[in-house]
Amino acid sequence: MGLFSNAPERSGGETSISVYDELKRNKRFAWRDVIICLVIVGFFLLTKNSFGIGLGNYGGLVPLLEETRFGITDLEGTQHYFTYDEADSIELRSGLKNFDKGEQISGKENRLVCSGLYHNSEFGDYQLHAQMKLDKYIVVHDSNGVLVFAVESDETTQTLYEYFMENRSAQ
């Protein structure tokens, strides 16, 4: 008895079964496996944005670098701009992981990215668009309020800050 218990016996008490017979017998198991895989892939595709997976450029945040201004498109598709020469201050800071982002007023947030309007004790109401795994972030104060952001990597954030400062002084 056992796995091949229905197999015909050969002479000498050995059992034999053809590959075709075994595949035919297990055909329903193959379809079951395909269906399980399709359900898992479908679940992943439907929930990937909820878990912050596969969100495109920079975790879903899209930077818009122009000659006289910078913008960032948030997770909801809204663009937030500041003009270099109109900014009251542009600061590069460290410690985003320990940053008190405060309370979210509107926007979207997942395990990787915070994007939207927030309120904290330091800035009051402000725009936050950042990948929270990063350390460095940029804070811009202008007539529209405060914009806090960090994209892609600490090196990219540092390079953006240096670019802003060069363009600000060139204006």
C-alpha positions as CSV (number, residue, x, y, z in Angstrom):
1,M,0.0,0.0,0.0
2,G,1.0,3.6,-0.1
3,L,1.3,6.3,-2.8
4,F,1.1,4.0,-5.7
5,S,-1.3,1.5,-4.2
6,N,-3.5,1.3,-7.3
7,A,-0.5,0.6,-9.6
8,P,-0.3,-2.7,-11.2
9,E,2.2,-5.1,-9.7
10,R,5.2,-6.3,-11.7
11,S,6.6,-9.7,-11.4
12,G,8.4,-10.1,-8.1
13,G,6.0,-7.9,-6.1
14,E,7.2,-4.5,-7.5
15,T,4.7,-1.8,-8.4
16,S,4.9,0.2,-11.5
17,I,2.9,3.2,-12.8
18,S,3.4,5.2,-15.9
19,V,4.1,8.9,-15.7
20,Y,1.0,9.5,-17.8
21,D,-1.2,7.7,-15.3
22,E,0.3,9.5,-12.4
23,L,-0.2,12.9,-14.1
24,K,-3.7,12.0,-15.0
25,R,-4.4,11.0,-11.4
26,N,-3.0,14.2,-10.0
27,K,-4.5,16.5,-12.6
28,R,-6.9,18.1,-10.1
29,F,-4.0,18.9,-7.8
30,A,-2.3,20.9,-10.6
31,W,-5.4,23.0,-11.2
32,R,-5.8,23.6,-7.5
33,D,-2.2,24.9,-7.3
34,V,-2.7,27.2,-10.3
35,I,-5.9,28.6,-8.7
36,I,-4.1,29.2,-5.4
37,C,-1.3,31.0,-7.1
38,L,-3.7,33.2,-9.0
39,V,-5.5,34.1,-5.8
40,I,-2.2,35.0,-4.1
41,V,-1.1,37.2,-7.0
42,G,-4.5,38.9,-7.2
43,F,-4.5,39.7,-3.5
44,F,-1.0,41.1,-3.9
45,L,-2.0,43.3,-6.8
46,L,-5.1,44.6,-5.1
47,T,-3.3,45.4,-1.8
48,K,0.2,46.5,-2.9
49,N,-0.6,50.3,-2.4
50,S,-1.9,49.6,1.1
51,F,1.4,48.1,2.1
52,G,3.5,50.7,0.3
53,I,4.9,48.2,-2.2
54,G,5.5,49.1,-5.8
55,L,4.5,52.7,-5.7
56,G,6.6,53.9,-8.5
57,N,9.1,56.7,-8.3
58,Y,10.4,57.4,-4.8
59,G,7.6,55.5,-3.1
60,G,4.9,57.2,-5.0
61,L,6.2,60.7,-4.5
62,V,7.3,62.3,-7.8
63,P,9.8,65.2,-7.6
64,L,9.4,68.0,-10.3
65,L,12.7,69.8,-10.7
66,E,12.4,73.0,-12.8
67,E,14.8,75.9,-13.4
68,T,13.1,78.4,-11.1
69,R,11.0,76.2,-8.9
70,F,10.6,72.7,-7.3
71,G,7.5,70.7,-6.9
72,I,6.5,67.3,-5.5
73,T,3.5,65.3,-6.6
74,D,2.0,63.6,-3.5
75,L,0.3,60.2,-3.3
76,E,-3.0,61.7,-4.3
77,G,-1.6,63.3,-7.4
78,T,-1.6,66.9,-6.1
79,Q,1.4,69.0,-6.9
80,H,3.1,71.2,-4.3
81,Y,5.6,73.9,-5.5
82,F,7.9,76.5,-4.1
83,T,9.9,79.0,-6.1
84,Y,13.6,79.2,-5.1
85,D,13.8,83.0,-4.8
86,E,10.5,83.3,-2.9
87,A,11.4,80.8,-0.2
88,D,12.0,82.5,3.2
89,S,14.3,79.7,4.2
90,I,15.5,76.3,3.0
91,E,17.0,73.9,5.5
92,L,18.6,70.5,5.3
93,R,17.9,68.5,8.5
94,S,18.8,65.1,9.9
95,G,16.7,62.8,12.0
96,L,13.5,62.2,9.9
97,K,13.0,58.9,11.7
98,N,12.7,60.8,15.0
99,F,10.8,63.8,13.5
100,D,7.6,64.6,15.3
101,K,5.3,64.7,12.3
102,G,2.2,65.4,14.4
103,E,-1.3,64.6,13.5
104,Q,-2.4,63.9,9.9
105,I,-5.2,66.3,8.8
106,S,-5.5,65.0,5.2
107,G,-3.6,62.9,2.7
108,K,-2.4,59.4,2.5
109,E,0.1,57.4,4.6
110,N,1.4,53.9,4.4
111,R,4.3,52.0,6.1
112,L,6.9,53.7,3.8
113,V,5.6,57.2,2.9
114,C,3.8,60.0,4.7
115,S,2.1,62.4,2.3
116,G,-0.4,65.1,3.1
117,L,-1.3,68.0,5.4
118,Y,-0.1,67.5,9.0
119,H,-0.1,69.6,12.2
120,N,2.6,69.6,14.8
121,S,3.9,72.0,17.5
122,E,6.9,73.2,15.5
123,F,5.2,74.2,12.2
124,G,1.5,74.2,12.9
125,D,-0.2,73.1,9.6
126,Y,2.4,72.0,7.1
127,Q,2.9,69.7,4.0
128,L,4.8,66.5,4.6
129,H,5.9,64.3,1.7
130,A,8.6,61.9,2.7
131,Q,9.9,58.4,2.7
132,M,10.1,57.8,6.4
133,K,13.0,55.4,6.1
134,L,15.4,58.2,5.3
135,D,17.4,60.3,7.7
136,K,17.8,63.6,5.8
137,Y,14.9,65.9,4.9
138,I,14.4,69.4,3.6
139,V,12.2,72.1,5.2
140,V,11.1,75.0,3.1
141,H,9.4,78.1,4.6
142,D,7.6,80.4,2.1
143,S,4.5,82.5,1.8
144,N,2.4,79.3,1.3
145,G,3.5,77.8,4.5
146,V,5.9,75.0,5.3
147,L,6.9,72.1,3.0
148,V,8.8,69.1,4.5
149,F,10.0,66.4,2.1
150,A,12.6,63.7,1.5
151,V,12.8,61.6,-1.6
152,E,14.6,58.5,-2.9
153,S,17.7,58.5,-0.6
154,D,19.7,60.7,1.8
155,E,22.2,61.4,-1.0
156,T,19.4,62.5,-3.4
157,T,17.9,64.7,-0.7
158,Q,21.4,66.3,0.0
159,T,21.9,66.9,-3.7
160,L,18.5,68.5,-4.1
161,Y,19.3,70.8,-1.2
162,E,22.6,71.8,-2.7
163,Y,20.8,72.4,-6.1
164,F,18.2,74.6,-4.4
165,M,20.9,76.7,-2.6
166,E,22.8,77.2,-5.9
167,N,19.7,78.3,-7.8
168,R,18.6,80.5,-4.9
169,S,21.8,82.4,-4.9
170,A,21.8,82.7,-8.7
171,Q,18.4,84.4,-8.7
